[in-house]
Amino acid sequence: MTVTVTLVDGATEAYMRFGDSYVEHKDGTLDVMRGGAKGAHRYEPGEWTHVEGDRRKSKIRGFWR
């Protein structure tokens, strides 16, 4: 799956490996998980403006679910 991150300067970075996905955090950071790789590429708040692609669902479940 493809994840495309748009940076503040207008440049884009594309992740096109099967299984790539992203998670947006409440603090403004963005993690792009690479399919088959350990770890993630992190974008700090203010480094990126937009993201498209496959969003990874949170594994944290609340009391009500």
C-alpha positions in Angstrom: 0.0 0.0 0.0 1.2 3.5 -0.6 1.6 6.3 1.9 2.4 9.8 0.7 3.5 12.5 3.1 3.5 16.2 2.1 6.2 18.2 3.8 5.9 21.9 4.7 8.1 23.0 1.8 5.7 21.3 -0.6 7.9 18.3 -1.4 6.4 14.8 -1.0 7.8 11.5 0.2 6.2 8.3 -1.0 6.4 5.0 0.8 5.3 2.3 -1.7 6.1 -1.0 0.0 3.3 -3.5 0.5 2.0 -3.1 4.0 3.1 0.5 4.5 0.7 2.5 6.8 0.6 5.5 9.0 -0.5 6.7 12.4 -1.3 10.3 13.3 -0.8 11.1 17.0 -2.6 13.7 19.0 0.6 15.5 19.7 1.0 16.2 15.9 3.6 13.6 15.2 3.2 11.2 12.3 4.7 7.6 12.2 5.0 5.8 8.9 5.3 2.0 9.4 7.2 0.2 6.6 5.8 -3.2 5.6 8.2 -5.9 6.8 10.5 -3.5 8.6 11.0 -2.9 12.3 10.4 0.6 13.6 8.8 3.5 12.0 9.8 6.8 10.3 8.7 9.7 12.5 7.8 13.2 11.4 7.7 15.8 14.1 4.9 18.4 14.3 5.6 21.2 11.8 7.6 18.9 9.5 4.5 17.7 7.5 1.2 19.2 6.4 -0.8 16.3 4.8 -0.7 12.5 4.6 -2.6 10.1 2.3 -2.7 6.3 2.2 -3.5 3.5 4.5 -4.1 4.5 8.1 -3.2 2.0 10.7 -5.9 1.4 13.2 -5.0 1.9 16.9 -4.6 -1.3 18.9 -5.6 0.5 22.1 -9.1 -0.4 23.1 -11.2 1.6 25.5 -13.4 0.4 28.3 -16.5 0.9 26.2 -15.5 -1.5 23.3 
